[in-house]
Amino acid sequence: MKIRFISDLHYTDPRLFTKAKAKAHDSYIKSILDQLFSKSADLYLSLGDLTHTGADSEIKITYAWIAEHPEAATKFHHIFGNHDLLVYDRSEWPDTYYKGNYFQSFAGFHIIYLETARVKNAANYGGYISSEIISWLAEKIEQTGEEPLLVFAHHPVKNTSRLSWSTMMHVDEDCNLQMVLAKKKGPAFYISAHNHCDSILHSGQWTYLQSACELEYPAIKNIEIDAEHLSYYFEDLETSDLVAARAEFLYDMPDFPLYGSPAKGSILERQLFMNFSAD
């Protein structure tokens, strides 16, 4: 199975820019979406913050650009980030590319899509998972046995990735996510975004993969997985045109802090191969 995904696209309402800056921003964002769908895959994902303010205009424009790739769009799944839910809750978004907390089993491995974003809460942008969903997650993890598991979420687990130790840069500790994940047997991967920088960390059964913000390091992330192995690698999209476009608008984006940690990680933070076979 091949998975292509992006993270933290932060498409911003054009009315928040001058016309020239809005044009550069639109060109940049559409280019990344076009690149996401430019190659065949079994699944395409956005790991949250597809939009920046969650405004209706942002949703309509990004969804229209996705719809320009009709065959690939049927395989697209959007996991919500905190920015996506600043105006509307999950039920008010178009359900075209949204499945909620969702579990899938394939031949020899499994996928969980985990919703971690608070709704309409600009003051607290950290991750939250209800006790009901934590119980559901524990049940699904047990169901996977020793077979490989991928968990896709917007927020990382605390102390498992760059910047994830900081306030509101992880799922709240009192949600008991770490305790539930620790029960997993066999290889498992938690793939997140939110913190705008690449990293890979191995801890117990889990490998934690965090991918950078597309506005700071444009790249398509790829995972290829079957019952015996996993490959994780990036396609670097940086071009002189994207550099010029980004310079035009990035520092004029409202409420978009640059965290001071380089978005693009080393090759060891952007590439991984793991063999599950005991042979």
N, C-alpha and C positions, 0 to 999 in steps of 0.2 A: 504494500500500500504506500502510495506517495502523498504526502501532505505538504502544501505550500501555505505559508501564513505571513501576515504582517502584524505589526503592533504599534499602537499609539500614533495613528495617522493624524489625529487632531485637525480634521478639516474644519475651517473656521468661516463663519458667515461673511460673505464678501462685503457686506455693508460695514463691517468693522475695519476695513482697509480703505485706502484711496483706490481709485480705479486701477492705477498701474500696479500697485501692490497686490490687489485682489486678482488681477490677471496672472501675475507671477505665481501666486499661491495656488490658484486653480490649475495652472499648467503643471506645477510640481506634483500636486496630489493626484491629478488624473494620470500622470505618467507612471506613478507608482502602482495605482490600481490596474492600469493596462499591463504593466509588467507582471503583476501577480497572476493575471489570467492568461498570460502569453504562452505558457507552457502547460502541457497536459498534467493533470493530477487527479487523484481520487477524492480529494478533499481540499477545500480552500477555507482559510480561517482569518478572522480579525480577532486579535486578543484584547479588544477593548479600546475605548477612546478613539473610535472611528471618527467621531465628531468632537469638537472642542467645547461648545456651549450647550450642545444637545438641542439647538433650535430647529424648528421645522424646516427652515431653508437648508440647513446643513444635511439633515436626513434626506430630504428630497433630492438634492444635488448628488450626494454620494451614491444613493440607491439608483439614481438614473445612470450614473457612470458604470456601476456594477451591471446593470441590466443591458448595457451595450455588449456584454459577453454572455448571451443567453444560455449557451450550453454549459459553460463553467459555472454560471451563477446558480444553477440547480444544485451544485455541490458546495455552495458557499454557506458558512455558518458564522454568525456574529455573536461573540460573547461580550456582554456589556462591561464597559469601564465606568468609573465614577463620573467622568465628563459627559458621557452619553446620557446619563440619567439626571442631569441638573434641572431639566424642564419637565420632562415626561417620565412616568414610571414605565416599567416593562410592558404592561398591558396596553399602554397608549402608543407604543411604537408599532410600525407596520410589522406584522409577524412573518414577513417574507423570508428572512434569513435568520430567524431566531427560534431556538428550540428549548431554551431554559436549561435547567439542570438535567442532564441527559446522559444515558449510558448506552454504549454500543459494544457488542462482541463480534470479533472477526475470527478467522482461522488462526488460533494460537495466540491472540493478544486482544486487548480491550482498550476502549477509550472512554474517559469521563469528561464531560464539559461541565465546569463548575462556576456558578455565578457568585461573585464575591463583592460586587459594588453596592454601596448604599444608594438610596433613592433620594433625590432632591436635597442633598446635604453638602453644600459647598464648604462648610466649616470643617467637616470631618471627611477626608477623602481616603481614609484607610479602609481596609477590607473587612467585611463582616459576613458571617455565615450563620444562619439560624440553627438552633438546636435540632429542629426537625430535619434540615438538610444535612447536618452533621451525622445524624442517625442513618439517613439514607446513604450517605457516602460510606459509612462504616459497613453497611450491609453490602454495598456493591464491591468494595475492596475485598471483603471476605469471599465474595462470589468469584473473584478472579483467580483465587488460589495462588499457585506459583507461576502462572503465566504472566508475561509482560503487560504492564499497564501504563498508559499515557493519561495524565490529568492536565487539561488545559484550563487556565484561569487567568484573570487579569492581575490580581494581587499575588505577590510571592508570600511564602511562609517566612516568618521572622528568622533572621540570621542564616539564611540559605542562599543569599545572592548579594551582589553589590548594592549598598544603600538600604538593604532590607532590615537593618537594625534600627533605622531612624524612625521617628514618630510618624505614624500614618503611612509608612512605606511598606506595609505588610498586612496580612490578615490579623485581626485582633487576637491576642494570645488567649483570651478567655473564651474563644470559640472552640478551643480544644482540637484544632485542626492537626497539630503536630502529633497528638496522642493517637488520633485515628489513623494517620498515615503510617505511624510506627508499627501498626498491626499487619501491614502488607508483607506477604511472603513473595519471594521472587523479584526479578528486576522491575523497577518502576521509575517513571520520569514525571516530574512536575514542571510544566512549561508555563511561564508567566511573563508579564510585561510591567507596566506601571512606573517602574523606576528609571526608565529611559536609558539604560545601559546594559551591555552584554555581560554575562557571566555564566560560568558552569561550576557547580559544586557537587561533590559526591559525599553522601552521608548515609551509612547503613545500606538499606535496600534501594534508597532513592538517589536519583541524579536530578539536580535542580538546574533547569535551563532558563535563563532570563534574557529576553531580547530587547534591543534598544529601540528608542523612538525613531520613527521614519523621518521626522523633520530634522533630526540631528545626524543620523546615520542611515541613509536610505538603502535598504536591502530586502531581498526576499529570503525568508528562512525556509528551509526544506527539511523534512523528516521522511525517511524511507524505513519502513518497519515490516517485519514478518515474524513468524514464531521463533526464528533463530538469530536475528540480528537487528540492530538499529543504526542508521546513519543520520547524522545531523550536520548540515552545512549551510552556508550562506551564499547568496548571489549578490555581490556588491553592485549597486546601481549608480554609484557616484560618478557623475559626468560633469564636464565644465558647465553645461547648460543648467543642471540641477544646482550646482554650487552658486551660479549667478542668480538663479531664481530664489534660492533660499536666502541669500544675502539681501535680496530686495525686501522680503517681508518678515523674516524670523524675529527680528528685534522689535517689531511693531505689534506682535501678537499679544493680546491682553491676557493677563493671568497665565503666562507661560514661562515659569522660571527655568533657567539653565542651571542644573544642579552642581556644576563644577566638577563632575566626574566624567571623564571621557566616555562618550556614548559607545564608540566602537571599541570592542574588546580585542585582546590579542587573538591569534589564531587558535590558541588553546581554549578561548572563551567563545569561539564561533564554529568549532568543528569537533565532532565526536563520532567514534565508531565503537560499537559494543556488540560482542558476540555472546549470545545467550546459551549456546550449545556447551554441554559439558565435555565434549570430545576435544 
